[in-house]
């Protein structure tokens, strides 16, 4: 039996107005609704974005109700979403001090609440996600803006869909029952 993720977006705050339900990635929610100001996650985990094509500010949502996008730190309404598949097995990521996998490298298999404290790195510029799904945070102790990374190579912030002035200072594994 397979587990199905499900999220419903609503045009207005507090789950009002027309709605659109999906269980997969959606690069352009405004294809279905004129705007998306609230959402309800029935099952699983998703990343929601305030720009189309999985760009802009990101927010991690799991089962629950999110009545107003502004309370989530997004600058505009929801514009795209990505379903986070359930991962069973090990978690492995290699982080690099510089773009293009340059500089100091560390292979990590667990959460890290501060790159500076643990590895004496003020920031990472590229990474290779080998196993699992990860959230990267702009501040230590899992605070600030976040970015979702799935398995793959990320040679620069641009390949992560982020601006070049973004900095990562902590990360954690997504271990929710998605």
Protein Blocks (a to p, Z undefined) as FASTA:
>chain_A
ZZdddddddfbghhiajddddfbdcfblklmbmbdfbdcdfbdcddddfbehhiajdddd
dedddfbfklnopabdcfbdcdddddeddddddddfbghhiajddddfbdcfbfklmnop
abdfbdcdfbdcddddfbehhiajdddddedddfbfklnopafkbccfbdcddfbdZZ
